[in-house]
Amino acid sequence: MRKRVVITGMGTINPLGNHVSTFWENIVHGKCGVTPIQGFDTRDYKVKVAGEVKDFHPEDYMDRRETRRMDRYSQFAIAAATQAVEDAGLILEEINGERFGVVVGSGVGGIGTLEQEHKKLLEKGPNRVSPLLIPMIITNMAAGNIAIRFGAKGICTNVVTACATGTHTIGDAYRLLQHGEADIIIAGGAEASITPVSIAGFTSLTALSTNPDPLTASRPFDAHRDGFVMGEGAGIVILETLEHAQHRKAKIFGEIVGYGATCDAYHMTSPAPEGEGAARAMELAIQEAGIVPEQVSYINAHGTSTSYNDAFETAAIKKVFGKYAYQLPISSTKSMTGHLLGAAGAVEAIVCIKALEEGFVPATIGYETPDPDCDLDYVPQQGRKAKLSYALSNSLGFGGHNGTLVFKKWME
């Protein structure tokens, strides 16, 4: 018999706050975390804004020597994991380390470090490249560093599925716990890709918004959307088997009851027509949850603010939910945070858990002009109180990777 899996801790560093409480307060108030880019000179760039993390001090979570041995994405991961472990009330000395795992991923890893060291190579020669270059840039190192920090000697893996990474890490951890392969798993994603090459590359791909107004650049489902806004940060959750969590009398924030993962097998960057792969992921997750579509109370959409994604995700929702789709509140919190790539799904999982806990549906800010292809209830501009039982979260990544999680409100 499969074990039930619950969420007992959460942590985040993102453009709306460096703690879950601050982040959620800003979500409720519909704040925008998108600002003019400060990390580098954008004079020659078409893109001028991003969802940068503000006032982050890695020394709050590690000593200075450690900070120099980690790329920014890994620093974010350690910080969010530290918060989550504390939030869960884990007493490390009382945990069986061999049944304590980590599943944390990143879409692009240490791209900032790679750019810096490549510049050093060109200017000063190969002998000046840092010996820590490789361990700082590889995408598994966030998971590795977290495991080292907390003594997690069970499974330690890294998922890399572009923008679906954060959702897949949580889904994979859920599966492992269901089958009894661990008692506790730290899961989530981290990203720090607001860098010159990254922004230039996504701009050349015509994926990013060139709107210089921070308040309207990320406007999912709006008729005038023109691309996504890059974000950065990390989202980490502590997942446990219900049995283990109850044994240690942990506070439970929510339960994962369904997971669906599919591939479009269609195109490198474009979603499949009518969101066929996304629809199948939602159907699988709902089926596993043992509910009917009409029991879903809220969808946190992938909602990137790109033309194809928003239209095809809308079509997928209609396919799965039929007429009920028009009664179902749907929002994209990327309108507030920007798109955190590999961390997006994990941060949005936290949104779903808090939404269920607080009975509140976040808004899609920046949404002003309806699009005939996007004609559902996207909770424009202002969030609302609602009775929520099940929340569904979608993540759709380049390469056709689709992931859906279904969360259930925790009832004692």
Helices and strands as residue ranges (DSSP letters): E 5-13, H 20-28, E 35-36, E 49-50, G 58-60, H 64-67, H 72-88, G 92-94, G 97-99, E 100-105, H 111-124, G 126-128, H 133-137, H 141-150, E 156-157, G 162-164, H 165-178, E 184-191, H 196-204, E 233-241, H 242-247, E 254-263, G 273-275, H 276-289, G 293-295, E 298-300, H 307-321, G 322-327, E 330-331, H 334-337, G 341-343, H 344-358, E 360-361, E 384-385, E 390-397, E 401-409
